[in-house]
């Protein structure tokens, strides 16, 4: 045992099993403080959320967006009718995507498995993982919404879960420590660790986050990527990026074409176990083979909607190579 680790234990610091420091050092906890054994750096737990990041690692975009989100959250003003409709559509897609993957799938050994949701927002999805018995971790740099949602979930009798504030490009988790990494409409917000590498409309902005997911995911783990903002392949007007560049009061947003996502996956060396997105209420389901070959099991032109589970699930579960063996179709599902 290293001298610093022995000293930490003698001083009453308790080792933390899954988390690590931004410099990838072992982390110890005492009360509401985490300490890196390698560097001695301290990271505070505020309102139950571990703030496991160094300020120097936070992108200027992310720092700016924090203040924009926090101001909107504190004011809690009524959104415009158009924005309210967009929020409603987003929440519906998020709910349906989640039902598709988790209400009709069974996980062997859930109580002993670790699951991470990145970009949790209102924490409704990670709450469900926790209630299934997983060791559940929620990560979002914007912790204020996550904290409020956690309090409401626990007050209603839900199981607790761990909360972490950090950029998704520097996940404070140990190598091969997670069984599931789940994201919904979050990856396209990724930013490179080095701000000098940022380019507008460049899928390599996702590279660092994807490499981190590959690092923390176990070999038999599952990476579920849903609800991404996807431009058609023949995109001409990248309207989200244009809005961000023109108005510094608009949060950073960058969509990509499916081919651009695929290029980022290949560069990072990880492909989603399952990808689900939707267009005009029609679903598309994709998985990739180990060699990166794209396999679309449901196409937009099939006219299948996310709430038609009886048509979506068979297209996925018949592919034995798609899901890890510990994730199975629920036997109670009726296939029509």
Secondary structure as a PSIPRED ss2 file (coil, helix, strand):
# PSIPRED VFORMAT (PSIPRED V4.0)

   1 X C   1.000  0.000  0.000
   2 X C   1.000  0.000  0.000
   3 X H   0.000  1.000  0.000
   4 X H   0.000  1.000  0.000
   5 X H   0.000  1.000  0.000
   6 X H   0.000  1.000  0.000
   7 X H   0.000  1.000  0.000
   8 X H   0.000  1.000  0.000
   9 X H   0.000  1.000  0.000
  10 X H   0.000  1.000  0.000
  11 X C   1.000  0.000  0.000
  12 X C   1.000  0.000  0.000
  13 X C   1.000  0.000  0.000
  14 X E   0.000  0.000  1.000
  15 X E   0.000  0.000  1.000
  16 X E   0.000  0.000  1.000
  17 X E   0.000  0.000  1.000
  18 X E   0.000  0.000  1.000
  19 X E   0.000  0.000  1.000
  20 X E   0.000  0.000  1.000
  21 X C   1.000  0.000  0.000
  22 X C   1.000  0.000  0.000
  23 X C   1.000  0.000  0.000
  24 X C   1.000  0.000  0.000
  25 X C   1.000  0.000  0.000
  26 X E   0.000  0.000  1.000
  27 X E   0.000  0.000  1.000
  28 X E   0.000  0.000  1.000
  29 X E   0.000  0.000  1.000
  30 X E   0.000  0.000  1.000
  31 X C   1.000  0.000  0.000
  32 X C   1.000  0.000  0.000
  33 X E   0.000  0.000  1.000
  34 X E   0.000  0.000  1.000
  35 X E   0.000  0.000  1.000
  36 X E   0.000  0.000  1.000
  37 X C   1.000  0.000  0.000
  38 X C   1.000  0.000  0.000
  39 X C   1.000  0.000  0.000
  40 X C   1.000  0.000  0.000
  41 X C   1.000  0.000  0.000
  42 X E   0.000  0.000  1.000
  43 X E   0.000  0.000  1.000
  44 X E   0.000  0.000  1.000
  45 X E   0.000  0.000  1.000
  46 X E   0.000  0.000  1.000
  47 X C   1.000  0.000  0.000
  48 X C   1.000  0.000  0.000
  49 X E   0.000  0.000  1.000
  50 X E   0.000  0.000  1.000
  51 X E   0.000  0.000  1.000
  52 X C   1.000  0.000  0.000
  53 X C   1.000  0.000  0.000
  54 X C   1.000  0.000  0.000
  55 X H   0.000  1.000  0.000
  56 X H   0.000  1.000  0.000
  57 X H   0.000  1.000  0.000
  58 X C   1.000  0.000  0.000
  59 X C   1.000  0.000  0.000
  60 X H   0.000  1.000  0.000
  61 X H   0.000  1.000  0.000
  62 X H   0.000  1.000  0.000
  63 X H   0.000  1.000  0.000
  64 X H   0.000  1.000  0.000
  65 X H   0.000  1.000  0.000
  66 X H   0.000  1.000  0.000
  67 X H   0.000  1.000  0.000
  68 X H   0.000  1.000  0.000
  69 X H   0.000  1.000  0.000
  70 X H   0.000  1.000  0.000
  71 X H   0.000  1.000  0.000
  72 X H   0.000  1.000  0.000
  73 X H   0.000  1.000  0.000
  74 X H   0.000  1.000  0.000
  75 X H   0.000  1.000  0.000
  76 X C   1.000  0.000  0.000
  77 X C   1.000  0.000  0.000
  78 X C   1.000  0.000  0.000
  79 X C   1.000  0.000  0.000
  80 X C   1.000  0.000  0.000
  81 X H   0.000  1.000  0.000
  82 X H   0.000  1.000  0.000
  83 X H   0.000  1.000  0.000
  84 X H   0.000  1.000  0.000
  85 X H   0.000  1.000  0.000
  86 X H   0.000  1.000  0.000
  87 X H   0.000  1.000  0.000
  88 X H   0.000  1.000  0.000
  89 X H   0.000  1.000  0.000
  90 X H   0.000  1.000  0.000
  91 X H   0.000  1.000  0.000
  92 X H   0.000  1.000  0.000
  93 X H   0.000  1.000  0.000
  94 X H   0.000  1.000  0.000
  95 X H   0.000  1.000  0.000
  96 X H   0.000  1.000  0.000
  97 X H   0.000  1.000  0.000
  98 X H   0.000  1.000  0.000
  99 X H   0.000  1.000  0.000
 100 X H   0.000  1.000  0.000
 101 X H   0.000  1.000  0.000
 102 X H   0.000  1.000  0.000
 103 X H   0.000  1.000  0.000
 104 X C   1.000  0.000  0.000
 105 X E   0.000  0.000  1.000
 106 X E   0.000  0.000  1.000
 107 X E   0.000  0.000  1.000
 108 X C   1.000  0.000  0.000
 109 X C   1.000  0.000  0.000
 110 X H   0.000  1.000  0.000
 111 X H   0.000  1.000  0.000
 112 X H   0.000  1.000  0.000
 113 X C   1.000  0.000  0.000
 114 X E   0.000  0.000  1.000
 115 X E   0.000  0.000  1.000
 116 X E   0.000  0.000  1.000
 117 X E   0.000  0.000  1.000
 118 X E   0.000  0.000  1.000
 119 X C   1.000  0.000  0.000
 120 X C   1.000  0.000  0.000
 121 X C   1.000  0.000  0.000
 122 X C   1.000  0.000  0.000
 123 X C   1.000  0.000  0.000
 124 X H   0.000  1.000  0.000
 125 X H   0.000  1.000  0.000
 126 X H   0.000  1.000  0.000
 127 X H   0.000  1.000  0.000
 128 X H   0.000  1.000  0.000
 129 X H   0.000  1.000  0.000
 130 X H   0.000  1.000  0.000
 131 X H   0.000  1.000  0.000
 132 X C   1.000  0.000  0.000
 133 X C   1.000  0.000  0.000
 134 X C   1.000  0.000  0.000
 135 X E   0.000  0.000  1.000
 136 X E   0.000  0.000  1.000
 137 X E   0.000  0.000  1.000
 138 X E   0.000  0.000  1.000
 139 X E   0.000  0.000  1.000
 140 X C   1.000  0.000  0.000
 141 X C   1.000  0.000  0.000
 142 X C   1.000  0.000  0.000
 143 X H   0.000  1.000  0.000
 144 X H   0.000  1.000  0.000
 145 X H   0.000  1.000  0.000
 146 X H   0.000  1.000  0.000
 147 X H   0.000  1.000  0.000
 148 X H   0.000  1.000  0.000
 149 X H   0.000  1.000  0.000
 150 X H   0.000  1.000  0.000
 151 X H   0.000  1.000  0.000
 152 X H   0.000  1.000  0.000
 153 X H   0.000  1.000  0.000
 154 X H   0.000  1.000  0.000
 155 X H   0.000  1.000  0.000
 156 X C   1.000  0.000  0.000
 157 X C   1.000  0.000  0.000
 158 X C   1.000  0.000  0.000
 159 X C   1.000  0.000  0.000
 160 X C   1.000  0.000  0.000
 161 X C   1.000  0.000  0.000
 162 X E   0.000  0.000  1.000
 163 X E   0.000  0.000  1.000
 164 X E   0.000  0.000  1.000
 165 X E   0.000  0.000  1.000
 166 X C   1.000  0.000  0.000
 167 X C   1.000  0.000  0.000
 168 X C   1.000  0.000  0.000
 169 X C   1.000  0.000  0.000
 170 X C   1.000  0.000  0.000
 171 X C   1.000  0.000  0.000
 172 X C   1.000  0.000  0.000
 173 X E   0.000  0.000  1.000
 174 X C   1.000  0.000  0.000
 175 X C   1.000  0.000  0.000
 176 X C   1.000  0.000  0.000
 177 X C   1.000  0.000  0.000
 178 X E   0.000  0.000  1.000
 179 X E   0.000  0.000  1.000
 180 X E   0.000  0.000  1.000
 181 X E   0.000  0.000  1.000
 182 X E   0.000  0.000  1.000
 183 X E   0.000  0.000  1.000
 184 X E   0.000  0.000  1.000
 185 X C   1.000  0.000  0.000
 186 X C   1.000  0.000  0.000
 187 X H   0.000  1.000  0.000
 188 X H   0.000  1.000  0.000
 189 X H   0.000  1.000  0.000
 190 X C   1.000  0.000  0.000
 191 X C   1.000  0.000  0.000
 192 X C   1.000  0.000  0.000
 193 X C   1.000  0.000  0.000
 194 X C   1.000  0.000  0.000
 195 X H   0.000  1.000  0.000
 196 X H   0.000  1.000  0.000
 197 X H   0.000  1.000  0.000
 198 X C   1.000  0.000  0.000
 199 X C   1.000  0.000  0.000
 200 X C   1.000  0.000  0.000
 201 X C   1.000  0.000  0.000
 202 X C   1.000  0.000  0.000
 203 X H   0.000  1.000  0.000
 204 X H   0.000  1.000  0.000
 205 X H   0.000  1.000  0.000
 206 X H   0.000  1.000  0.000
 207 X H   0.000  1.000  0.000
 208 X H   0.000  1.000  0.000
 209 X H   0.000  1.000  0.000
 210 X H   0.000  1.000  0.000
 211 X H   0.000  1.000  0.000
 212 X H   0.000  1.000  0.000
 213 X H   0.000  1.000  0.000
 214 X H   0.000  1.000  0.000
 215 X H   0.000  1.000  0.000
 216 X H   0.000  1.000  0.000
 217 X E   0.000  0.000  1.000
 218 X E   0.000  0.000  1.000
 219 X E   0.000  0.000  1.000
 220 X E   0.000  0.000  1.000
 221 X E   0.000  0.000  1.000
 222 X E   0.000  0.000  1.000
 223 X E   0.000  0.000  1.000
 224 X E   0.000  0.000  1.000
 225 X E   0.000  0.000  1.000
 226 X E   0.000  0.000  1.000
 227 X C   1.000  0.000  0.000
 228 X C   1.000  0.000  0.000
 229 X C   1.000  0.000  0.000
 230 X E   0.000  0.000  1.000
 231 X E   0.000  0.000  1.000
 232 X C   1.000  0.000  0.000
 233 X C   1.000  0.000  0.000
 234 X C   1.000  0.000  0.000
 235 X C   1.000  0.000  0.000
 236 X C   1.000  0.000  0.000
 237 X C   1.000  0.000  0.000
 238 X C   1.000  0.000  0.000
 239 X H   0.000  1.000  0.000
 240 X H   0.000  1.000  0.000
 241 X H   0.000  1.000  0.000
 242 X H   0.000  1.000  0.000
 243 X H   0.000  1.000  0.000
 244 X H   0.000  1.000  0.000
 245 X H   0.000  1.000  0.000
 246 X H   0.000  1.000  0.000
 247 X C   1.000  0.000  0.000
 248 X C   1.000  0.000  0.000
 249 X C   1.000  0.000  0.000
 250 X C   1.000  0.000  0.000
 251 X C   1.000  0.000  0.000
 252 X C   1.000  0.000  0.000
 253 X C   1.000  0.000  0.000
 254 X C   1.000  0.000  0.000
 255 X C   1.000  0.000  0.000
 256 X E   0.000  0.000  1.000
 257 X E   0.000  0.000  1.000
 258 X H   0.000  1.000  0.000
 259 X H   0.000  1.000  0.000
 260 X H   0.000  1.000  0.000
 261 X H   0.000  1.000  0.000
 262 X H   0.000  1.000  0.000
 263 X H   0.000  1.000  0.000
 264 X H   0.000  1.000  0.000
 265 X H   0.000  1.000  0.000
 266 X H   0.000  1.000  0.000
 267 X H   0.000  1.000  0.000
 268 X H   0.000  1.000  0.000
 269 X C   1.000  0.000  0.000
 270 X C   1.000  0.000  0.000
 271 X C   1.000  0.000  0.000
 272 X C   1.000  0.000  0.000
 273 X C   1.000  0.000  0.000
 274 X E   0.000  0.000  1.000
 275 X E   0.000  0.000  1.000
 276 X E   0.000  0.000  1.000
 277 X E   0.000  0.000  1.000
 278 X E   0.000  0.000  1.000
 279 X E   0.000  0.000  1.000
 280 X C   1.000  0.000  0.000
 281 X C   1.000  0.000  0.000
 282 X E   0.000  0.000  1.000
 283 X E   0.000  0.000  1.000
 284 X E   0.000  0.000  1.000
 285 X E   0.000  0.000  1.000
 286 X E   0.000  0.000  1.000
 287 X E   0.000  0.000  1.000
 288 X E   0.000  0.000  1.000
 289 X C   1.000  0.000  0.000
 290 X C   1.000  0.000  0.000
 291 X C   1.000  0.000  0.000
 292 X C   1.000  0.000  0.000
 293 X C   1.000  0.000  0.000
 294 X E   0.000  0.000  1.000
 295 X E   0.000  0.000  1.000
 296 X E   0.000  0.000  1.000
 297 X E   0.000  0.000  1.000
 298 X E   0.000  0.000  1.000
 299 X C   1.000  0.000  0.000
 300 X H   0.000  1.000  0.000
 301 X H   0.000  1.000  0.000
 302 X H   0.000  1.000  0.000
 303 X C   1.000  0.000  0.000
 304 X C   1.000  0.000  0.000
 305 X C   1.000  0.000  0.000
 306 X C   1.000  0.000  0.000
 307 X C   1.000  0.000  0.000
 308 X C   1.000  0.000  0.000
 309 X H   0.000  1.000  0.000
 310 X H   0.000  1.000  0.000
 311 X H   0.000  1.000  0.000
 312 X H   0.000  1.000  0.000
 313 X H   0.000  1.000  0.000
 314 X H   0.000  1.000  0.000
 315 X H   0.000  1.000  0.000
 316 X H   0.000  1.000  0.000
 317 X H   0.000  1.000  0.000
 318 X C   1.000  0.000  0.000
 319 X C   1.000  0.000  0.000
 320 X C   1.000  0.000  0.000
 321 X C   1.000  0.000  0.000
 322 X C   1.000  0.000  0.000
 323 X C   1.000  0.000  0.000
 324 X C   1.000  0.000  0.000
 325 X C   1.000  0.000  0.000
 326 X C   1.000  0.000  0.000
 327 X E   0.000  0.000  1.000
 328 X E   0.000  0.000  1.000
 329 X E   0.000  0.000  1.000
 330 X C   1.000  0.000  0.000
 331 X C   1.000  0.000  0.000
 332 X C   1.000  0.000  0.000
 333 X C   1.000  0.000  0.000
 334 X C   1.000  0.000  0.000
 335 X C   1.000  0.000  0.000
 336 X C   1.000  0.000  0.000
